[in-house]
Amino acid sequence: MEKTMSDQAPVLLDPRKVRRNNEVTVDLLDGTFVKCRKEDMTLLLFEGRLPMPMLLAVQKMIDMPSASPAQRVEALGDGNGKVLLDVLREHACRVTLQPIITMRDDSNPTHLPVDYLDTQRLMLIWNATAVVPMVTPIEAATFRDGERPDAVDAVPDVAPVPEIPQRLDPADVELITG
């Protein structure tokens, strides 16, 4: 006889196990390590704490391991350096469990002010802990190509196709971040 959901005893979520599975040790490439937890970037985007253009810029820089520092800064775009640094610093403070990293020096000798970490270390922490859902253009195209049972024609064959308004050039659009 096949078991159904109602036949099985409910399994409670074990907070200790979830925490262990979410922890990573990050090698800072200088013989030191930090213990961190992973963080889902989608939640930060939905909460408005991380602007999408900045998330894409950070990920673009990380995806360029052989690029020079100048090429990475160029990939980031004009005027985003301070915002990038703020995002990386805030992220390191949120996700690092040991040692505790703070935004400001709180005079606690066991805490580390984030200003003591260089950009390379901040990016290593980001790369190991930021859960960034990525969908490539190929995956998106593959998803759209498949037949779906609920698919319907967008425009009936007999209806005229409406004229498409002229698209805006991205250079003419001012981004508002906040």
N, C-alpha and C positions, 0 to 999 in steps of 0.2 A: 504494500500500500504506500502510495506517495504521500509525503508529509506536506502539509500546507502551513502557511504562516500562523494560523490559529493553533496548530498542533505543536508548534515549537515554543519552548520557553523563551521569553524575551531576554536578550543579552544586553545588559546595561553597558553603556559606554564607560570605559576605564580611563579616568583623567590622567593617571600616571603614564599609562601606555601611550595615549595620544600625545602627551608632552614629550615623551622619549622619542617617538616617531617624528616629531616636528623639530627636534634639536639637531644641529650640525656643529661640527668643530671646523673653524675656518683657519687655514694656514695663511699667515700674513707674510710669508716668504722671507722672513728674517729670523727664523728660529722661534718665533712666538705664535701663539694661537689664541683665539677667542671662542667662547662657546656662545652660540646664537640660536635663535628660533627662526623658522621660516615665516614669511609674511606674504599674504596674498595681495598683490597690487590692485586687483579688481575692486576689492573692498575700499581701498583708499581712493580710487577713482570715483566710485559711487558716492563716497562721503565728501567728495570735493576737496580732499586734503592733498591730492596729487594731480596736477594738470596733465592731461593726456599728452600734449606736445612735449612736456618735460620727461614723462615716462619713455616716450619714443626716442627722445634725444639721448637719455642715459643708456637705454638698451643699444642704440646705434653705436655709441662710443665703446661699449663693452664688446660688441660684436666685431670690433676692429682690433684684435690683439696685436697685429703686426704694424699697425699704423703709428706714425710718429705723434708726439704730443700736439704738434701744430695741426696735423690732420684731424685728430680727435676734437680739438677745440673748434676747428672749422666745421666739422660735422654737427656740432652742437648748435651752431647758429649764433648770430650776433646778439650780444647782450644777455645771454643766458648763463654765463659762467657763474655768477653769484647765486642764481636760482638753483643751478645744478648742485653747487656746493652745499647749499641749504638743504636740498632734498637728501643728498647723501649723508649729511651729518645727522639730520633728524631720523633717518632710517637706521643708522648705526646705533643711535641712542635707544630707539624702540626695540630693536631685535637682539642686541647683545645682552646676554645673561651673566657672563663672567669674563672679565671684570665688568662691573657696572660702569657704563659710559654715560656721562652727563653733558648737557648742553653748556653748562657753566661750571666753573670750579666751585665746588661746594665745601672745600677745605677738608673733605674726608680723604685720608691717605689711601683708602682702598678703592676709591672711585677715580676714574680717568676722564678728565675733560676732553670732549671730542676734538678740541683745537689741537691736541697733541697727535692726532692721526692725520697723515698726509692723504692726498687724493687717491693714491694707489691702494692704500689700505682700506679706505672707504669704499672703493670700487670692488675690492676683493670681498668685502662683507656683503655688498649689494649683490654681487654675482652669485654668491653661495646661498643667499637667503631670500631674495626677491622672487616670488613666484609670479612670473609674467606669462599669462596665457598668450600664446602666439599662434596665429593662423596665417599660413603662407597663402599667397595668391593662388597657387596650384591647388591647395586644399579647398579654398573657397570655390574655385571653378569646378572642382570635382564634385563638391556638395551640390552645386547648382545644376550640374549635368544630369544627375540621377533622376529617374522617373519616380515621382511620389504619387501615392494613391489619391491624395487630396489635391493634386495639381489641377488648376483650371487655366484656360486661356486668359491672359491678361486683357486682351482687347478682342472682341468677336471679329471674325473675318469680314463682316459686312460694315463694320463701323470705320469711319476714317480715323487715321492715326493723327492725334493732335500734334501740332507743331511744338518742337522742343524749344523752350526759351534759351537765349544765349547764356552760356555758363560764365560765371565770374572767374576771372584770373585770380589764382590764390595770392598773387602779389598785390592785388587791389583790395584784399580783405584784411582788415585789422583784427588781430586776435585779441580777445579780452580774457585775461586770466586774473584770477583773484583768489 
